[in-house]
Amino acid sequence: FLEKPEYAPNFRFRGVIAQIFAKLSDSNRLQQVMVHLNNNTIKGAQGDVFTYFSVQDPRVVPVALDLIGEIQAVQTRRLVVDSMILLAKGRPEHFANRLKSDKWFVVTDMLYALGKMGGEKALPYLLDTFAETTHPRVRQEVVASLRKYHTAEVRTKMINALQDEDPQVRTLALRHLANARDTTVI
């Protein structure tokens, strides 16, 4: 808002604001924030954490997502991911680039983001991950993330998921099929 010329016609002022945003998106600064979030409880400050990240410059998205694995608390990671979804503005490739992480919880957070973003751009990443992974929690998140999609390909994947080794994956797939209300599934 402050960087826009119509709101701040003073070029020098806009330059200062641009420098502040650039410093906030610096990876060292962001790493300090992530370490702080990991070491302290955010109970009662969830709104502040979300606001802090959601007002960042979109340049912060790749840096924040690279550092997301440093936050151990699920709720805190989800707040950061939710704010990154806003900043990414329909660019699922930011999240898809991290689907190969060796940390399953980072992968599930990226799948959560892709599912929440929705759209045709995110679907191939979800389907590829479902086909390639064997980790039960990752498979559960893929099925949960596919809940917005009701295509023939997704229907086939859900029917196949009814044979999955993990009972939660089977249950999620069955719920997805039931919610689709597609008579061909019967």
Z-matrix of the N, CA and C atoms (Angstrom, degrees):
N
C 1 1.462
C 2 1.529 1 109.41
N 3 1.335 2 116.50 1 -47.99
C 4 1.463 3 120.23 2 -176.65
C 5 1.528 4 112.49 3 -73.38
N 6 1.333 5 117.36 4 -20.72
C 7 1.468 6 119.59 5 178.71
C 8 1.529 7 112.52 6 -78.27
N 9 1.327 8 118.05 7 -16.33
C 10 1.463 9 120.58 8 -176.53
C 11 1.526 10 110.55 9 -74.66
N 12 1.341 11 117.09 10 131.94
C 13 1.473 12 120.19 11 -176.79
C 14 1.523 13 113.66 12 -60.79
N 15 1.332 14 118.02 13 -32.30
C 16 1.466 15 118.75 14 -177.73
C 17 1.531 16 112.19 15 -68.82
N 18 1.328 17 117.44 16 -22.31
C 19 1.462 18 119.89 17 179.06
C 20 1.524 19 112.17 18 -97.12
N 21 1.324 20 116.03 19 -28.44
C 22 1.460 21 120.09 20 -179.34
C 23 1.525 22 108.11 21 -134.73
N 24 1.345 23 117.78 22 83.10
C 25 1.462 24 120.15 23 -175.39
C 26 1.534 25 113.60 24 -65.82
N 27 1.309 26 117.80 25 -19.92
C 28 1.453 27 121.06 26 -179.56
C 29 1.532 28 109.27 27 -71.81
N 30 1.330 29 115.71 28 113.07
C 31 1.468 30 120.73 29 -175.69
C 32 1.522 31 111.70 30 -62.46
N 33 1.316 32 117.09 31 -39.21
C 34 1.473 33 121.18 32 -179.47
C 35 1.533 34 110.22 33 -62.20
N 36 1.326 35 115.75 34 -42.88
C 37 1.468 36 120.43 35 178.68
C 38 1.535 37 110.47 36 -61.48
N 39 1.340 38 116.41 37 -44.46
C 40 1.471 39 120.22 38 178.76
C 41 1.522 40 110.54 39 -62.40
N 42 1.330 41 116.75 40 -36.58
C 43 1.467 42 120.91 41 178.37
C 44 1.519 43 111.68 42 -63.43
N 45 1.329 44 116.56 43 -40.66
C 46 1.472 45 121.16 44 178.18
C 47 1.528 46 110.12 45 -64.63
N 48 1.322 47 116.07 46 -43.99
C 49 1.467 48 120.24 47 178.52
C 50 1.531 49 110.19 48 -61.36
N 51 1.326 50 117.04 49 -42.53
C 52 1.471 51 120.82 50 178.58
C 53 1.519 52 110.71 51 -61.07
N 54 1.335 53 117.52 52 -38.80
C 55 1.465 54 120.73 53 177.91
C 56 1.527 55 111.30 54 -65.45
N 57 1.318 56 116.24 55 -39.80
C 58 1.471 57 119.98 56 178.34
C 59 1.519 58 110.25 57 -61.84
N 60 1.353 59 117.10 58 -45.89
C 61 1.461 60 119.92 59 179.09
C 62 1.525 61 111.48 60 -63.22
N 63 1.316 62 116.61 61 -39.07
C 64 1.466 63 120.17 62 179.03
C 65 1.528 64 110.30 63 -64.11
N 66 1.335 65 117.64 64 -40.23
C 67 1.466 66 121.01 65 179.01
C 68 1.525 67 111.21 66 -68.64
N 69 1.327 68 116.84 67 -36.71
C 70 1.463 69 119.95 68 178.82
C 71 1.519 70 111.96 69 -66.38
N 72 1.335 71 116.98 70 -30.48
C 73 1.461 72 119.64 71 -178.74
C 74 1.528 73 112.21 72 -90.72
N 75 1.315 74 117.36 73 4.47
C 76 1.454 75 121.90 74 176.47
C 77 1.527 76 109.63 75 -64.05
N 78 1.327 77 116.99 76 134.48
C 79 1.466 78 120.40 77 -174.13
C 80 1.529 79 112.48 78 -63.37
N 81 1.342 80 118.21 79 -34.69
C 82 1.471 81 119.67 80 178.92
C 83 1.523 82 111.25 81 -66.36
N 84 1.323 83 116.42 82 -42.98
C 85 1.468 84 120.66 83 178.24
C 86 1.525 85 111.11 84 -64.03
N 87 1.326 86 114.52 85 -44.66
C 88 1.461 87 119.18 86 -179.44
C 89 1.530 88 111.09 87 -65.19
N 90 1.321 89 116.45 88 -35.80
C 91 1.462 90 119.41 89 177.60
C 92 1.525 91 110.36 90 -64.06
N 93 1.327 92 117.64 91 -38.25
C 94 1.463 93 120.95 92 176.78
C 95 1.528 94 110.67 93 -62.61
N 96 1.332 95 116.12 94 -40.48
C 97 1.470 96 120.15 95 178.29
C 98 1.529 97 109.90 96 -63.85
N 99 1.335 98 116.85 97 -44.20
C 100 1.470 99 120.70 98 -179.29
C 101 1.524 100 111.09 99 -63.54
N 102 1.327 101 117.58 100 -41.67
C 103 1.468 102 120.87 101 177.71
C 104 1.523 103 109.79 102 -62.32
N 105 1.332 104 116.74 103 -42.28
C 106 1.461 105 120.65 104 177.97
C 107 1.528 106 110.69 105 -61.95
N 108 1.331 107 116.72 106 -44.17
C 109 1.466 108 120.20 107 179.08
C 110 1.519 109 111.19 108 -62.84
N 111 1.316 110 116.73 109 -34.48
C 112 1.460 111 120.75 110 -179.41
C 113 1.531 112 111.83 111 -73.43
N 114 1.325 113 116.31 112 -32.79
C 115 1.461 114 120.28 113 -175.84
C 116 1.520 115 113.92 114 -88.25
N 117 1.299 116 117.96 115 -13.90
C 118 1.463 117 120.77 116 -175.17
C 119 1.519 118 111.14 117 -126.68
N 120 1.289 119 114.99 118 151.93
C 121 1.452 120 119.91 119 176.62
C 122 1.529 121 109.08 120 -78.23
N 123 1.317 122 115.63 121 144.35
C 124 1.467 123 119.04 122 178.13
C 125 1.526 124 110.28 123 -109.44
N 126 1.325 125 115.09 124 14.40
C 127 1.462 126 118.74 125 -179.76
C 128 1.522 127 109.56 126 -54.15
N 129 1.321 128 115.47 127 124.59
C 130 1.453 129 121.43 128 -178.88
C 131 1.523 130 113.59 129 87.45
N 132 1.331 131 117.04 130 -9.03
C 133 1.469 132 120.03 131 -178.27
C 134 1.525 133 111.55 132 -119.52
N 135 1.333 134 117.07 133 18.33
C 136 1.466 135 119.71 134 -178.13
C 137 1.525 136 111.54 135 -58.05
N 138 1.325 137 115.92 136 -41.75
C 139 1.458 138 119.93 137 179.76
C 140 1.520 139 112.14 138 -62.00
N 141 1.338 140 116.58 139 -37.80
C 142 1.464 141 120.79 140 178.78
C 143 1.521 142 110.86 141 -66.57
N 144 1.326 143 116.80 142 -42.11
C 145 1.469 144 120.67 143 179.68
C 146 1.526 145 109.52 144 -63.52
N 147 1.328 146 116.10 145 -46.87
C 148 1.467 147 119.88 146 179.96
C 149 1.524 148 110.94 147 -61.45
N 150 1.329 149 116.77 148 -44.85
C 151 1.464 150 120.87 149 -179.54
C 152 1.525 151 110.81 150 -63.48
N 153 1.324 152 116.75 151 -43.64
C 154 1.466 153 120.04 152 -179.85
C 155 1.528 154 110.93 153 -56.64
N 156 1.319 155 117.01 154 -47.78
C 157 1.461 156 119.69 155 -177.38
C 158 1.528 157 112.41 156 -75.52
N 159 1.316 158 118.02 157 -34.99
C 160 1.465 159 119.35 158 -175.99
C 161 1.527 160 113.38 159 -74.87
N 162 1.332 161 118.54 160 -17.06
C 163 1.464 162 119.87 161 176.75
C 164 1.524 163 112.15 162 -93.98
N 165 1.304 164 116.73 163 3.87
C 166 1.462 165 120.24 164 178.06
C 167 1.525 166 110.08 165 -69.63
N 168 1.296 167 114.72 166 164.87
C 169 1.454 168 122.02 167 173.97
C 170 1.534 169 107.85 168 -72.62
N 171 1.324 170 119.15 169 143.30
C 172 1.469 171 120.44 170 179.80
C 173 1.527 172 114.41 171 -56.55
N 174 1.324 173 117.71 172 -18.26
C 175 1.469 174 120.63 173 176.87
C 176 1.520 175 112.35 174 -63.41
N 177 1.325 176 116.92 175 -16.07
C 178 1.458 177 120.86 176 -177.36
C 179 1.537 178 111.81 177 -79.50
N 180 1.318 179 118.34 178 -16.78
C 181 1.472 180 121.90 179 -174.01
C 182 1.527 181 112.68 180 -55.36
N 183 1.335 182 120.39 181 -56.16
C 184 1.470 183 118.58 182 -178.54
C 185 1.522 184 113.04 183 -61.46
N 186 1.328 185 116.60 184 -37.69
C 187 1.468 186 120.38 185 -179.52
C 188 1.524 187 110.11 186 -65.86
N 189 1.320 188 117.03 187 -47.44
C 190 1.469 189 120.79 188 -179.49
C 191 1.522 190 111.05 189 -63.09
N 192 1.323 191 117.19 190 -40.99
C 193 1.464 192 119.63 191 -179.65
C 194 1.519 193 111.92 192 -69.01
N 195 1.331 194 117.59 193 -31.07
C 196 1.465 195 120.15 194 175.14
C 197 1.523 196 111.30 195 -66.88
N 198 1.327 197 116.70 196 -29.88
C 199 1.471 198 121.31 197 -176.96
C 200 1.522 199 113.41 198 -95.18
N 201 1.325 200 117.73 199 -3.87
C 202 1.470 201 121.25 200 -172.97
C 203 1.530 202 112.71 201 -60.00
N 204 1.321 203 116.89 202 -28.65
C 205 1.462 204 120.87 203 -179.63
C 206 1.517 205 114.08 204 -66.62
N 207 1.327 206 117.01 205 -13.66
C 208 1.462 207 120.48 206 179.57
C 209 1.524 208 112.59 207 -80.05
N 210 1.319 209 117.27 208 -13.42
C 211 1.470 210 120.78 209 -179.79
C 212 1.525 211 107.74 210 -94.44
N 213 1.311 212 116.34 211 119.69
C 214 1.461 213 120.87 212 -176.97
C 215 1.534 214 113.12 213 -84.51
N 216 1.320 215 117.17 214 -32.57
C 217 1.468 216 120.98 215 -176.26
C 218 1.529 217 110.52 216 -73.52
N 219 1.326 218 115.89 217 123.51
C 220 1.465 219 122.02 218 -176.51
C 221 1.526 220 111.33 219 -58.73
N 222 1.319 221 117.65 220 -46.42
C 223 1.463 222 120.76 221 -176.60
C 224 1.524 223 111.76 222 -63.76
N 225 1.320 224 116.96 223 -38.19
C 226 1.458 225 120.59 224 179.32
C 227 1.523 226 110.29 225 -67.82
N 228 1.344 227 116.47 226 -43.60
C 229 1.467 228 119.58 227 177.57
C 230 1.521 229 110.43 228 -60.23
N 231 1.323 230 117.27 229 -41.97
C 232 1.469 231 120.29 230 -179.39
C 233 1.526 232 111.63 231 -64.38
N 234 1.333 233 117.37 232 -36.62
C 235 1.469 234 120.05 233 176.47
C 236 1.525 235 110.56 234 -62.20
N 237 1.326 236 115.88 235 -44.09
C 238 1.462 237 119.70 236 179.61
C 239 1.533 238 109.61 237 -65.47
N 240 1.334 239 117.07 238 -44.15
C 241 1.468 240 120.78 239 179.95
C 242 1.529 241 110.22 240 -63.17
N 243 1.329 242 118.05 241 -43.03
C 244 1.472 243 120.71 242 177.95
C 245 1.527 244 111.38 243 -58.32
N 246 1.325 245 116.94 244 -41.34
C 247 1.460 246 119.23 245 178.98
C 248 1.529 247 110.98 246 -70.26
N 249 1.331 248 117.29 247 -32.97
C 250 1.467 249 120.04 248 177.66
C 251 1.535 250 110.86 249 -68.91
N 252 1.326 251 116.83 250 -31.20
C 253 1.470 252 120.52 251 176.08
C 254 1.527 253 109.46 252 -60.93
N 255 1.332 254 116.41 253 -42.42
C 256 1.473 255 120.33 254 177.94
C 257 1.523 256 111.22 255 -63.22
N 258 1.314 257 116.00 256 -43.10
C 259 1.460 258 120.00 257 -176.99
C 260 1.530 259 112.57 258 -73.23
N 261 1.328 260 117.12 259 -29.73
C 262 1.468 261 120.73 260 -176.56
C 263 1.523 262 112.01 261 -70.98
N 264 1.312 263 117.82 262 -23.05
C 265 1.467 264 123.35 263 175.48
C 266 1.527 265 113.58 264 48.74
N 267 1.319 266 115.57 265 57.45
C 268 1.464 267 119.72 266 174.43
C 269 1.512 268 114.98 267 74.76
N 270 1.313 269 117.92 268 25.10
C 271 1.465 270 121.64 269 177.67
C 272 1.524 271 109.08 270 -111.93
N 273 1.329 272 117.05 271 83.27
C 274 1.467 273 120.59 272 -175.25
C 275 1.519 274 114.38 273 -65.48
N 276 1.316 275 117.71 274 -16.58
C 277 1.460 276 119.29 275 -178.58
C 278 1.525 277 112.20 276 -62.52
N 279 1.347 278 117.67 277 -26.57
C 280 1.465 279 120.15 278 175.33
C 281 1.530 280 110.43 279 -58.37
N 282 1.309 281 116.64 280 -40.86
C 283 1.464 282 121.77 281 -177.54
C 284 1.524 283 110.79 282 -84.00
N 285 1.317 284 116.39 283 -37.78
C 286 1.468 285 121.43 284 -177.63
C 287 1.524 286 111.40 285 -63.62
N 288 1.323 287 117.55 286 -30.03
C 289 1.462 288 121.03 287 179.70
C 290 1.527 289 112.41 288 -63.85
N 291 1.313 290 117.21 289 -16.09
C 292 1.467 291 121.02 290 -177.34
C 293 1.529 292 113.17 291 -107.98
N 294 1.317 293 117.10 292 10.59
C 295 1.469 294 120.78 293 179.91
C 296 1.523 295 112.88 294 -72.99
N 297 1.304 296 117.77 295 -12.25
C 298 1.468 297 121.99 296 179.41
C 299 1.525 298 112.08 297 -97.24
N 300 1.314 299 117.36 298 11.81
C 301 1.461 300 121.34 299 -179.20
C 302 1.526 301 110.17 300 -60.51
N 303 1.328 302 115.73 301 149.43
C 304 1.463 303 119.42 302 177.14
C 305 1.531 304 111.77 303 -82.69
N 306 1.334 305 116.74 304 -4.77
C 307 1.464 306 121.30 305 176.63
C 308 1.524 307 108.15 306 -98.74
N 309 1.319 308 116.78 307 115.06
C 310 1.466 309 119.92 308 -175.51
C 311 1.524 310 111.62 309 -61.68
N 312 1.345 311 117.77 310 -33.61
C 313 1.471 312 119.06 311 -177.32
C 314 1.527 313 111.68 312 -70.10
N 315 1.318 314 117.71 313 -28.13
C 316 1.464 315 120.22 314 174.42
C 317 1.526 316 109.10 315 -69.15
N 318 1.320 317 116.34 316 -42.24
C 319 1.470 318 120.95 317 178.94
C 320 1.525 319 110.20 318 -61.88
N 321 1.338 320 117.43 319 -43.83
C 322 1.470 321 119.03 320 -179.83
C 323 1.527 322 111.09 321 -65.54
N 324 1.328 323 117.68 322 -35.40
C 325 1.470 324 119.81 323 176.74
C 326 1.524 325 111.15 324 -65.84
N 327 1.323 326 116.82 325 -38.00
C 328 1.467 327 120.06 326 179.04
C 329 1.536 328 110.36 327 -68.91
N 330 1.323 329 116.54 328 -37.97
C 331 1.470 330 120.66 329 176.83
C 332 1.526 331 110.43 330 -66.00
N 333 1.321 332 116.22 331 -40.90
C 334 1.463 333 121.32 332 175.91
C 335 1.528 334 109.72 333 -56.67
N 336 1.349 335 116.30 334 -45.61
C 337 1.458 336 120.75 335 -179.90
C 338 1.523 337 111.08 336 -63.72
N 339 1.316 338 117.08 337 -44.52
C 340 1.464 339 120.59 338 179.21
C 341 1.519 340 111.18 339 -62.05
N 342 1.338 341 116.63 340 -41.21
C 343 1.456 342 120.35 341 178.09
C 344 1.513 343 111.95 342 -65.89
N 345 1.322 344 116.15 343 -38.86
C 346 1.457 345 119.73 344 -179.30
C 347 1.532 346 111.31 345 -71.49
N 348 1.324 347 116.48 346 -35.12
C 349 1.466 348 120.03 347 177.75
C 350 1.518 349 110.21 348 -67.21
N 351 1.334 350 115.25 349 -38.24
C 352 1.458 351 119.50 350 -178.62
C 353 1.511 352 110.76 351 64.92
N 354 1.289 353 115.79 352 -161.10
C 355 1.457 354 120.38 353 177.69
C 356 1.517 355 112.70 354 85.85
N 357 1.288 356 113.84 355 160.29
C 358 1.465 357 120.70 356 -177.48
C 359 1.521 358 112.31 357 -69.67
N 360 1.329 359 117.73 358 -24.55
C 361 1.460 360 120.03 359 -179.92
C 362 1.532 361 111.97 360 -68.86
N 363 1.314 362 117.65 361 -30.76
C 364 1.464 363 121.66 362 -176.44
C 365 1.527 364 112.46 363 -83.08
N 366 1.318 365 117.99 364 -27.07
C 367 1.463 366 121.97 365 -173.74
C 368 1.527 367 114.11 366 -56.76
N 369 1.329 368 121.08 367 -46.65
C 370 1.473 369 119.25 368 -179.30
C 371 1.529 370 113.36 369 -58.95
N 372 1.323 371 116.62 370 -36.87
C 373 1.467 372 120.28 371 179.52
C 374 1.532 373 110.79 372 -65.38
N 375 1.324 374 115.87 373 -40.35
C 376 1.462 375 120.05 374 178.87
C 377 1.526 376 111.05 375 -65.47
N 378 1.319 377 116.19 376 -45.72
C 379 1.467 378 120.18 377 -178.39
C 380 1.527 379 111.45 378 -65.85
N 381 1.330 380 117.30 379 -39.97
C 382 1.463 381 120.29 380 178.17
C 383 1.525 382 111.32 381 -63.43
N 384 1.319 383 116.44 382 -42.18
C 385 1.464 384 120.47 383 -179.93
C 386 1.522 385 110.35 384 -64.69
N 387 1.331 386 116.48 385 -39.74
C 388 1.460 387 120.54 386 179.41
C 389 1.528 388 110.52 387 -62.28
N 390 1.314 389 116.40 388 -38.86
C 391 1.467 390 121.18 389 -178.43
C 392 1.529 391 111.97 390 -73.51
N 393 1.333 392 117.60 391 -29.05
C 394 1.459 393 120.89 392 -171.73
C 395 1.522 394 115.33 393 -96.97
N 396 1.309 395 119.28 394 -19.87
C 397 1.461 396 120.26 395 -171.69
C 398 1.522 397 112.93 396 -99.80
N 399 1.321 398 114.59 397 151.14
C 400 1.465 399 120.32 398 174.84
C 401 1.527 400 111.00 399 -118.73
N 402 1.325 401 117.66 400 -7.74
C 403 1.462 402 120.66 401 -178.94
C 404 1.525 403 109.14 402 -67.92
N 405 1.338 404 117.94 403 125.05
C 406 1.470 405 120.45 404 -174.95
C 407 1.531 406 114.17 405 -59.48
N 408 1.320 407 118.15 406 -40.96
C 409 1.469 408 119.56 407 -178.42
C 410 1.528 409 111.38 408 -68.53
N 411 1.311 410 116.01 409 -35.09
C 412 1.460 411 119.55 410 177.80
C 413 1.525 412 109.36 411 -68.30
N 414 1.326 413 116.65 412 -42.40
C 415 1.472 414 120.32 413 178.57
C 416 1.537 415 110.49 414 -63.59
N 417 1.313 416 116.87 415 -38.86
C 418 1.467 417 120.52 416 177.57
C 419 1.531 418 110.41 417 -61.47
N 420 1.318 419 116.52 418 -44.04
C 421 1.467 420 120.13 419 -178.37
C 422 1.524 421 110.98 420 -68.06
N 423 1.331 422 117.20 421 -35.47
C 424 1.466 423 119.36 422 177.38
C 425 1.525 424 109.80 423 -62.51
N 426 1.323 425 116.10 424 -47.74
C 427 1.469 426 119.71 425 -179.30
C 428 1.526 427 110.06 426 -61.94
N 429 1.340 428 116.63 427 -42.15
C 430 1.463 429 119.81 428 178.45
C 431 1.530 430 110.92 429 -64.74
N 432 1.317 431 117.39 430 -37.16
C 433 1.467 432 121.29 431 -179.40
C 434 1.519 433 112.68 432 -71.51
N 435 1.313 434 116.76 433 -22.89
C 436 1.471 435 120.72 434 -179.50
C 437 1.525 436 112.81 435 -82.62
N 438 1.327 437 117.83 436 2.60
C 439 1.468 438 120.75 437 -174.42
C 440 1.528 439 113.71 438 -61.45
N 441 1.329 440 117.79 439 -23.84
C 442 1.467 441 120.78 440 -179.62
C 443 1.529 442 112.75 441 -81.84
N 444 1.308 443 116.02 442 -12.66
C 445 1.465 444 120.14 443 -172.80
C 446 1.521 445 110.60 444 -103.92
N 447 1.313 446 115.70 445 133.52
C 448 1.466 447 120.89 446 -179.78
C 449 1.528 448 109.76 447 -133.50
N 450 1.326 449 115.16 448 55.32
C 451 1.461 450 120.10 449 178.35
C 452 1.527 451 109.23 450 -97.25
N 453 1.304 452 116.22 451 168.77
C 454 1.466 453 120.83 452 178.86
C 455 1.525 454 110.59 453 -62.73
N 456 1.332 455 117.48 454 -39.03
C 457 1.468 456 120.82 455 179.90
C 458 1.524 457 111.38 456 -65.46
N 459 1.324 458 116.42 457 -41.98
C 460 1.466 459 120.45 458 178.64
C 461 1.525 460 109.76 459 -66.55
N 462 1.330 461 116.90 460 -40.89
C 463 1.462 462 120.69 461 177.96
C 464 1.535 463 109.83 462 -58.07
N 465 1.324 464 117.57 463 -44.67
C 466 1.466 465 121.46 464 179.50
C 467 1.528 466 110.69 465 -62.33
N 468 1.326 467 116.46 466 -42.08
C 469 1.481 468 120.57 467 178.16
C 470 1.526 469 110.68 468 -62.39
N 471 1.332 470 116.64 469 -39.95
C 472 1.467 471 119.92 470 -179.46
C 473 1.534 472 110.96 471 -68.99
N 474 1.307 473 116.72 472 -38.83
C 475 1.466 474 119.87 473 177.29
C 476 1.523 475 109.60 474 -63.55
N 477 1.329 476 116.69 475 -42.44
C 478 1.465 477 120.39 476 176.95
C 479 1.526 478 111.60 477 -65.16
N 480 1.334 479 116.90 478 -33.16
C 481 1.464 480 121.17 479 179.78
C 482 1.523 481 111.91 480 -68.00
N 483 1.320 482 117.44 481 -16.67
C 484 1.476 483 119.75 482 176.37
C 485 1.532 484 111.43 483 -66.34
N 486 1.329 485 116.98 484 -14.57
C 487 1.461 486 122.49 485 177.24
C 488 1.531 487 112.39 486 -100.03
N 489 1.326 488 117.65 487 5.84
C 490 1.465 489 121.99 488 -176.55
C 491 1.519 490 110.98 489 -63.01
N 492 1.328 491 116.14 490 152.15
C 493 1.463 492 121.26 491 179.24
C 494 1.526 493 112.11 492 -67.70
N 495 1.328 494 116.47 493 -31.85
C 496 1.457 495 120.76 494 -176.11
C 497 1.533 496 110.32 495 -85.93
N 498 1.344 497 117.53 496 124.75
C 499 1.470 498 119.41 497 -179.00
C 500 1.530 499 113.65 498 -64.20
N 501 1.338 500 117.87 499 -30.59
C 502 1.463 501 119.26 500 179.17
C 503 1.527 502 111.15 501 -69.86
N 504 1.321 503 117.37 502 -35.51
C 505 1.463 504 120.33 503 176.21
C 506 1.522 505 109.01 504 -64.31
N 507 1.333 506 116.54 505 -43.20
C 508 1.467 507 120.18 506 178.72
C 509 1.523 508 111.00 507 -61.64
N 510 1.320 509 116.84 508 -42.68
C 511 1.464 510 121.24 509 -179.20
C 512 1.529 511 110.88 510 -65.22
N 513 1.327 512 116.53 511 -44.92
C 514 1.466 513 119.99 512 178.74
C 515 1.522 514 111.24 513 -62.69
N 516 1.328 515 116.42 514 -40.52
C 517 1.469 516 120.14 515 179.02
C 518 1.530 517 110.34 516 -64.33
N 519 1.316 518 116.90 517 -41.75
C 520 1.464 519 120.71 518 179.12
C 521 1.532 520 110.90 519 -63.83
N 522 1.329 521 116.64 520 -41.06
C 523 1.471 522 120.01 521 177.13
C 524 1.523 523 111.01 522 -63.57
N 525 1.321 524 116.05 523 -41.01
C 526 1.464 525 120.24 524 178.49
C 527 1.526 526 110.04 525 -60.20
N 528 1.310 527 116.19 526 -46.26
C 529 1.466 528 120.56 527 -179.29
C 530 1.533 529 111.18 528 -64.73
N 531 1.323 530 115.95 529 -39.16
C 532 1.473 531 119.43 530 179.00
C 533 1.528 532 110.71 531 -66.77
N 534 1.317 533 116.89 532 -41.25
C 535 1.469 534 120.73 533 -179.43
C 536 1.524 535 112.36 534 -69.08
N 537 1.318 536 116.75 535 -25.31
C 538 1.470 537 120.19 536 179.87
C 539 1.520 538 110.97 537 -70.33
N 540 1.323 539 117.24 538 -24.81
C 541 1.487 540 123.45 539 179.66
C 542 1.533 541 110.94 540 52.85
N 543 1.305 542 114.29 541 42.14
C 544 1.462 543 120.83 542 179.62
C 545 1.536 544 107.83 543 -96.58
N 546 1.311 545 117.31 544 117.85
C 547 1.472 546 120.46 545 -176.49
C 548 1.520 547 112.01 546 -69.07
N 549 1.338 548 118.73 547 -20.94
C 550 1.463 549 119.28 548 178.19
C 551 1.519 550 112.10 549 -69.21
N 552 1.311 551 118.26 550 -19.70
C 553 1.453 552 121.96 551 178.90
C 554 1.531 553 110.70 552 -65.95
N 555 1.325 554 116.64 553 -35.03
C 556 1.467 555 121.13 554 -177.58
C 557 1.517 556 109.86 555 -61.40
